[in-house]
């Protein structure tokens, strides 16, 4: 293919600058809008706004009614930046449709059309008006006939002399459509002179017509007659979406007719509809599709009634549903650009390139508004605009097409200089130079070409993958990238190392207080790698400074032995040796038990005293890993010398009698076994007694082993989760001892038998999914529902390797966190209790959202006065693998306070009404379904000491942490982005 070399040289020059010069086609910031200029006002000029950003800065030209405006006519036109200033405007020359063209080296865009009209109101002709003669009781219409004008008018009538105006009521009506005065039934008090007053709502100019005399005829009074509707709306009236529609209706008649309204289809009026001027005007604000239809005005009196009908039809100007976005692509690729707009009637589409109609050819086609260009070349680059239009208006969407042609270049995405991997692992070497079109890649190891075989794969993206790496794979790998514009090489050095192995690991140890021990940790590792030893004690990093008198690392370069001197009880626990290199890590753990003398018994008290005995009780103290063998009891009396050992003969029942749980149809009873020193003889065992709550007879069984801590009674007749009274006694060869106090134990619960219903999964962000369900039917008589287990796995994983979370029984939702973005996850839910888990629900799935955009809002610019701050920033454009931007958040605070205020907007600008009495700190983030994007740089807006100030992100200095709440009134100024 042939390419224009000048453009290739320009593209190469841009690449050499390494991003310091970022070229950008024109983008409108301000566009002209429709305006009405009041003729005769004191202004001597009109300004039509047009401003675009771009690099290089755009220059401008204007068209009036499709023809270029001659800027050399300085006495009539002047450009102020991109704004067009019309000097001494004239309605004969300057009325029409204006468009602004913004151009830089990357192309041209054209603004929306703006109509300029001139409002004026001429004087009435001074011709006298004829006398109107009517009978009393007859209806009459006095015509206004406004003079030549432009712009909306309002009408009123003077009766005899100013300022006596005709007051409208059910008998008199002034139409704001025609200006005529209608009197349904003339009375003697109506005789006089009537003057029509016309006012321009644009210029406020007011003119008066000639008086019209109204007199009564002398040939009698008019009899009664049925209504005659003189004021009515058209048979068909188009109404714009969002507009305010006013329908007029008034009738002549005797008696005075009553006016009422209804819809022809019988539907009731919505609450927004208002009836004004004694029902003479039906007003529909904010007109919508559902307001369209036939409306009827009914005029009625005692002589009859009359009906006028008309249909309101709905129309809407085009409104964008899908805008086109900037595209950068390579030569020879294909482009598919789609723009879609809604409107009524349905819009049609046309395309512009650099402000002119796009020329179609075999490889450039437009179908249903979508533009397709195949086999792209550099000459296709430029500014494109899609125009959607119907008979009520049109809208523009602009974007830049950059078709890039360049040789491979590694400077922006260099290959890794060094890659270290272990023997037996999998490694991928990247090769992703910038190139347009995409480069073809080949590889060399040293001077030998790399060919695919069982372990080596050449990837589609140009990379190289090596499986089951061996020492022989080490070396220098060169990726050679090539397209029709040139070649480039990149190099990576692959280092293959042996895995690190612990040759002497720490082992479990049992020591006494005061001893010194060494926990060994010795390794075999690759000599090419540096090695680091780290010790953890009970899950926390061992503190060699705090415990320096006890902890010390000993050993050589391949040893990380830990010495513990003068070991104490506090040093009991789990020790983990972690060994790390640049490519792998291994660890080994050991438990260390430190034994010491037991602590004193606790809660010693005398329970009962007789003539010859005293009953003592106590709680065990800490055994410090040295089980208590026996207790020595000493006593003294006022007659004894010091403390003396006493004899004990208890027969002690088991303590901590409890139970519950187990499988279905089981009653589980547990206790703490009686220590041997308290069994007081041979043949020691337990007597277990139980009965259902409310039953008088005990069921008893014997447990012969003195060390047994539990008994399980199994019977199919046991009702799940039913209460039993339980007690446990003791016996030996000498006889039975006492029972423990009676306690209540519940039989085993029944596991859930149904799965949760209505399970659904909803993606919250790029890393979170919320799963919800309905609770299963559950009665307290079945036991305690402990909760729900949620199992989940991603589309690439298997269900048996799923992860799970558990929630309490009263929860009906769970949030899955730490998920991968843009990935389908499957999940199922089941209930569980102490008896086990129930069946899983049906599997549902949800896909996590794409990650928020990594690009922060750029070029944050501000303007400030002593009462408000105006912010503007550049639009954030999400990459293909990122969530679309739905709006922005503006974070702001004063420099002296801590609470941050947040403003949400779907525009790229905002206005904050702030008392600028101190510094403000502001930053902006894009918002998406996947979460908040990267924050812009913070900007500081200094306290205003003069009338106003302005700045951008480059103006920040001495930024402090975010601070407190400040009451602020907020409002937006919305700017059109297109």
Buried (B, 14 or more C-beta within 10 A) or exposed (E): EEBEEEBBEBBBEBBEEEEEEEBBBBBBBBBBEEBBBBBEEEEEEBBBBBBBBBBEEBBBBBBBEEEEBEBEEEEBBBBEEBBBBBBEBEBEEBBBBBBBBBBBEBBBBBBBBBEBBBBBBBEBEEEEBEEBBBBBBBBBBBEBEBBEBBBEBEBBBBBEEEEEEBEBEBBBBBBBEBBBBBBBBBEEEBBBBBBBBBBBEBBEBEBEBEBBBBEBEEEEEBEEBBBEBBBBBEEEEBBBBEEEBBBBBBBBBBBBBBBBBBBEEEEEBEEEBEBEBBBBBBBBEEBBEEBBEBBBBBBBBEBEBBBBEBBBEBBBBBEBEEBBBBBEBBBBBEBEBBBBBEBBEEBBBBBBBBBEEBEEEEEBEBEEBBBBBEEBBBEBBBBBBBBBBBEBBBBBBBBBBBBBBBBBBBEEEBBEEEBBBBBEBEBBBBBBBBBBBBBBBBBBBEEEEBEEEEEBBBEEEBBBBBEEBEEEBBBEBBBBBBBEBBBBBBBBBBBBBBBBEBEBBBEEBEBBBEEEBBBBBBBEBBEBBEBEBBBBBEEEEBEEEEBEEBBBBEBEEBBBBBBBBEBEEEBBEEBBBBBBBBBBEBBBEBEBEBBBEBEEBEEEEEEEEEEEEEEBEEEBEBEBBEEBEEBEBEEEEEEEEEEEEEEBEBBBBBBEBBBBBBBBBBBBBBBEBBBEEBBBEEEBBBBBBBBBEEEEEBBEEEBEEBEBBBBEBEEEEBEBBBEBBBBBBBBBEEEEBEBBEEBEBBBBBBBBEEBBEEBEBEBBBBBBBBBBBEBBEBEEEBBEBBBBBBBBBBEEBEEEEBBBBEBEBEBBBBEBEEBEBBBEBBBBBBBBBBBEBBEBBEBBBBBBBBBBBEBBBBBBBBBBBBEBBBBBBBBBEBEEEBBBBEEBBBBBBBBEBEEBBEBEBEBBBBBBEBBBEBBBBBBBBBBBBBBBBEBBBBBBBBBBEEEEBEBBBEBBEEBEEBBEEBEEEBEEEEBEBB
